[in-house]
């Protein structure tokens, strides 16, 4: 865990992939992020959460008043969130998904059917940053905060995360899947959902100005991008094929 920002009201940390944001059900391995944060700031209260395998910015309020103000910013959609994702296929241009979502089985979400009383409105905007033919590095901006919203919307658009055991296919992705001519081709390049909460901007709970926090790209995603860029330079990957080990059955 790395502290990205701290003042008397707010603490922002960079959550590593594989760490729970808050305690979960059952016998979970490892200390949750919230417990680690409370070792630094005993009164810290989480404002939002990320999936276990998602990395990036998580915000905590350091007083109850600050926590209420930060929660209000999220609920009123004044929190601007930017995620980065490595997805399958060629996302050639910006796209918007406004499919409503509903709860599915075992904690999963699904696109809601017409007339579903449980449907929750949802909107995510996507834009390509770097295109590799078989994969795209893209930005994701959710304007609502539904569970698994980005992951479900990407899958609905036909560009699921390169690894997503719940909504697409399992990993891992090997180095050779990203660059056929690379060194150490049988080593694992990615073993988790490649989704990173890169930036967060929202009103500061003091009422004065805005808070903007950014989390650096983690090593696994940076290394995967380098492999894809090297493959593109060398023409080592066919743009029509997805990595074999990440295709759904």
C-alpha positions in Angstrom: 0.0 0.0 0.0 1.3 3.4 -1.0 -0.1 6.7 0.4 -0.9 9.0 -2.6 -2.3 12.0 -0.6 -3.1 12.9 2.9 -4.4 15.9 4.8 -6.4 16.4 7.9 -9.7 15.2 6.2 -8.7 12.8 3.4 -6.4 9.9 2.9 -5.9 8.4 -0.6 -4.0 5.2 -1.1 -2.9 3.1 -4.0 -4.4 -0.4 -3.6 -2.4 -3.3 -5.0 -4.1 -6.0 -7.0 -5.0 -9.0 -4.9 -5.9 -7.1 -1.8 -9.4 -6.7 -0.5 -10.5 -3.1 0.0 -12.7 -4.0 3.0 -13.2 -7.3 4.9 -15.1 -9.9 3.0 -17.2 -12.9 3.8 -15.5 -16.2 4.6 -11.9 -17.0 5.3 -10.2 -14.4 3.1 -6.4 -14.5 2.9 -4.4 -11.4 3.8 -5.1 -8.2 5.6 -7.7 -6.0 3.9 -6.7 -2.5 2.8 -9.0 -0.8 5.4 -7.1 -2.5 8.2 -3.8 -1.4 6.8 -5.1 2.1 6.6 -6.4 2.2 10.1 -2.9 1.3 11.3 -1.9 4.7 9.9 -5.1 6.6 10.7 -7.3 4.9 13.3 -10.4 6.8 12.4 -10.3 6.3 8.7 -13.5 5.3 6.9 -13.6 3.9 3.3 -15.6 6.0 0.9 -15.7 3.5 -1.9 -14.1 0.2 -2.8 -12.5 -1.7 -5.7 -12.7 -5.3 -6.7 -10.0 -7.5 -5.2 -8.0 -7.8 -8.4 -8.4 -4.1 -9.4 -5.5 -1.8 -8.5 -5.5 2.0 -7.9 -6.9 4.9 -6.0 -9.1 4.2 -2.9 -10.3 7.2 -0.8 -10.8 7.3 3.0 -12.4 10.0 5.1 -10.5 10.8 8.3 -13.4 12.4 10.1 -17.1 11.4 10.1 -18.0 14.8 8.6 -15.4 14.4 5.8 -16.7 10.9 5.2 -20.2 12.1 4.8 -19.1 14.9 2.4 -17.1 12.5 0.3 -19.9 10.0 0.2 -22.3 12.8 -0.9 -19.9 13.7 -3.8 -20.0 10.1 -5.0 -23.8 9.7 -4.6 -24.4 13.0 -6.5 -22.0 11.9 -9.3 -19.6 14.8 -8.7 -16.7 12.3 -8.4 -15.0 11.9 -11.7 -13.4 8.5 -12.0 -10.9 7.3 -14.6 -9.9 3.7 -15.0 -7.5 2.1 -17.4 -8.1 -1.3 -18.9 -6.5 -3.8 -21.3 -9.4 -5.3 -23.3 -9.8 -7.8 -26.1 -10.1 -6.9 -29.7 -9.7 -3.6 -31.5 -11.7 -0.8 -29.9 -11.4 1.5 -32.9 -13.1 4.6 -31.5 -14.8 6.1 -28.4 -17.9 4.3 -27.2 -20.6 4.9 -24.7 -22.5 2.1 -22.9 -25.8 2.9 -21.1 -27.2 -0.5 -20.6 -28.9 -0.9 -17.3 -27.6 -3.5 -14.9 -29.2 -5.9 -12.5 -28.0 -8.4 -9.9 -27.2 -11.9 -11.1 -26.1 -15.1 -9.4 -23.4 -15.4 -6.8 -22.6 -11.7 -6.7 -22.3 -11.2 -10.4 -24.1 -8.5 -12.4 -25.8 -8.7 -15.7 -27.4 -6.5 -18.4 -30.9 -6.0 -17.3 -33.8 -7.2 -19.5 -36.4 -4.7 -20.6 -39.0 -4.2 -17.9 -36.8 -5.7 -15.1 -37.9 -3.9 -11.9 -34.4 -4.5 -10.5 -32.7 -2.7 -13.3 -30.3 0.1 -12.3 -29.3 2.8 -14.8 -25.7 2.8 -15.7 -23.4 4.7 -18.0 -19.7 4.2 -18.9 -17.7 6.1 -21.5 -14.7 4.3 -23.2 -11.9 5.6 -25.4 -9.0 3.9 -27.0 -5.5 5.0 -25.8 -3.3 2.5 -27.6 -4.5 -0.2 -30.2 -2.7 -3.5 -30.9 -5.2 -5.3 -33.1 -5.8 -8.2 -30.7 -6.0 -6.0 -27.7 -6.7 -2.3 -26.8 -5.5 -0.2 -23.9 -8.4 2.1 -23.1 -9.7 4.6 -20.6 -13.0 4.0 -18.9 -15.1 6.7 -17.2 -18.1 5.4 -15.2 -20.7 8.0 -14.5 -22.6 5.7 -12.2 -21.2 3.4 -9.5 -22.8 0.0 -10.1 -21.0 -3.2 -9.0 -18.7 -4.5 -11.8 -20.1 -1.8 -14.0 -17.0 -1.4 -16.2 -16.5 -5.1 -16.5 -20.1 -5.9 -17.6 -20.3 -2.9 -20.0 -17.0 -3.9 -21.7 -18.2 -7.5 -22.1 -21.5 -6.2 -23.5 -19.6 -4.1 -26.1 -17.7 -7.2 -27.2 -14.4 -6.0 -25.6 -14.2 -7.7 -22.3 -11.1 -7.4 -20.1 -8.2 -9.6 -21.4 -8.7 -11.7 -18.2 -12.0 -11.8 -16.5 -13.0 -15.2 -15.0 -16.5 -13.9 -14.2 -17.5 -12.1 -17.4 -15.2 -13.4 -20.1 -12.4 -16.0 -19.8 -9.8 -17.0 -17.2 -6.1 -16.3 -17.2 -3.3 -16.3 -17.0 -1.9 -14.6 -20.1 1.6 -15.7 -21.0 4.3 -13.4 -22.4 4.1 -15.2 -25.7 0.4 -14.4 -26.0 1.4 -10.7 -26.1 4.6 -11.0 -28.0 5.3 -14.1 -29.9 9.0 -13.4 -30.2 9.7 -12.3 -26.7 12.3 -13.7 -24.3 11.0 -16.2 -21.6 7.8 -16.8 -23.6 6.2 -19.3 -21.1 6.4 -16.9 -18.2 3.1 -15.3 -16.9 2.6 -11.8 -18.1 -0.8 -11.2 -16.5 -2.6 -13.2 -13.9 -5.4 -10.8 -12.8 -8.1 -8.6 -14.3 -6.2 -5.8 -16.0 -8.2 -2.9 -14.6 -6.6 0.1 -12.8 -8.3 3.0 -11.0 -5.9 5.6 -12.3 -7.4 8.9 -11.3 -10.1 10.4 -9.1 -11.3 14.1 -9.0 -14.0 15.4 -6.6 -14.9 18.3 -4.4 -12.7 18.5 -1.3 -14.7 17.8 1.9 -13.5 21.1 3.3 -15.7 22.8 0.7 -12.6 24.6 -0.8 -11.7 23.5 -4.3 -11.2 20.1 -5.7 -9.1 17.1 -4.8 -7.4 15.2 -7.7 -5.4 12.0 -7.0 -3.6 9.8 -9.5 -2.2 6.3 -9.0 0.8 5.2 -11.1 0.5 2.3 -13.5 1.4 -1.0 -11.7 4.3 -3.0 -12.9 2.3 -5.9 -14.3 0.2 -3.7 -16.6 3.2 -1.6 -17.6 5.2 -4.7 -18.6 2.2 -6.1 -20.5 2.0 -2.9 -22.5 5.7 -3.0 -23.3 5.3 -6.5 -24.7 2.4 -5.5 -26.9 4.3 -2.4 -28.2 7.4 -4.5 -28.9 5.2 -7.0 -30.8 3.7 -4.3 -32.8 7.1 -2.8 -33.7 8.3 -6.2 -34.8 5.1 -7.4 -36.4 5.2 -10.4 -34.1 1.4 -10.7 -33.3 -1.4 -11.2 -35.8 -4.0 -8.4 -35.2 -6.8 -10.8 -35.9 -6.1 -13.2 -33.0 -6.7 -12.8 -29.3 -4.2 -14.3 -26.9 -4.9 -18.0 -26.8 -4.7 -18.5 -23.1 -7.2 -15.8 -22.5 -9.9 -16.9 -24.9 -13.1 -18.1 -23.3 -13.9 -21.8 -23.7 
